[in-house]
Amino acid sequence: MLFASLCTAIGQLLWKLSNADLNGYLVIGFLFYGAGAVLMIVAFRFGSLSVLHPLLSIGYVIAVLLGVFILQEEITSINIVGTLLIMVGATLIGGGDH
């Protein structure tokens, strides 16, 4: 599920880089996003929905990091707090059903 989140975040980054033009970034972005969706389907087949679905929130953490390091976006203290809360929540829920 974490790899699915990575693929979808990379796909979204590539969509952003395409500037809404039909170019390689857009096409490859769709491929990454599609691969992430397929990986989610496979993960849901073998895991518990209540555990796996919240792990998709890690995609938001990855998106923030990609925005900061690749797009040179500015991150605020509230972004940091929110990102940390997502990470804590995903860690607590990702522990499993037991």
C-alpha positions in Angstrom: 0.0 0.0 0.0 2.9 2.3 0.7 4.3 1.7 -2.8 0.8 2.4 -4.2 0.8 5.7 -2.4 4.3 6.5 -3.8 3.1 5.7 -7.3 0.0 7.9 -7.1 2.0 10.8 -5.6 4.6 10.6 -8.4 1.7 10.4 -10.9 0.2 13.6 -9.5 3.6 15.3 -9.5 4.0 14.5 -13.2 0.5 15.8 -13.9 1.6 19.1 -12.2 4.8 19.2 -14.3 2.8 18.7 -17.5 1.1 22.1 -17.1 -2.1 20.5 -18.4 -0.5 19.9 -21.8 -0.7 16.6 -23.5 3.0 15.6 -23.2 5.2 12.9 -21.8 4.8 14.1 -18.2 1.1 13.7 -18.4 1.2 10.3 -20.0 3.8 8.9 -17.6 1.8 10.5 -14.8 -1.2 8.5 -15.8 0.9 5.3 -16.0 2.2 5.9 -12.5 -1.2 6.7 -11.1 -2.7 3.6 -12.8 0.0 1.4 -11.4 -0.7 2.8 -8.0 -4.4 2.0 -8.4 -3.6 -1.6 -9.5 -1.3 -2.0 -6.5 -4.1 -0.8 -4.2 -6.5 -3.3 -5.7 -4.0 -6.1 -5.1 -3.3 -5.0 -1.6 -7.0 -4.8 -0.8 -7.4 -8.4 -1.9 -4.9 -9.6 0.6 -5.3 -7.2 3.5 -7.9 -5.6 5.7 -9.6 -2.5 4.3 -9.8 -0.8 7.7 -6.0 -1.1 8.0 -4.9 -0.6 4.4 -7.1 2.3 3.3 -5.8 4.7 6.0 -2.3 4.0 4.9 -3.1 5.7 1.6 -2.7 9.0 3.6 1.0 8.5 3.4 0.5 9.7 -0.2 -0.1 13.2 1.3 3.2 13.0 3.1 5.0 12.0 -0.1 3.3 14.7 -2.0 4.5 17.4 0.5 8.0 16.1 0.2 7.9 16.0 -3.6 6.5 19.5 -3.6 9.3 20.8 -1.3 12.2 19.0 -2.9 11.2 19.0 -6.6 8.9 21.9 -7.1 10.7 24.1 -4.5 7.4 24.8 -2.7 7.5 26.5 0.6 6.4 24.4 3.6 4.8 26.2 6.6 4.8 25.1 10.3 1.2 24.1 10.0 2.1 21.9 7.0 4.8 20.2 9.1 2.3 19.7 12.0 -0.3 18.2 9.7 2.2 15.9 8.0 3.5 14.7 11.4 -0.1 14.0 12.5 -0.7 12.0 9.3 2.5 10.0 9.9 1.5 9.2 13.5 -2.0 8.2 12.5 -0.8 6.0 9.7 1.7 4.4 12.1 -0.9 3.7 14.7 -3.5 2.3 12.2 -0.9 0.5 10.1 -0.1 -1.8 13.1 -2.9 -4.0 12.1 -6.2 -5.4 13.3 -4.8 -7.1 16.4 
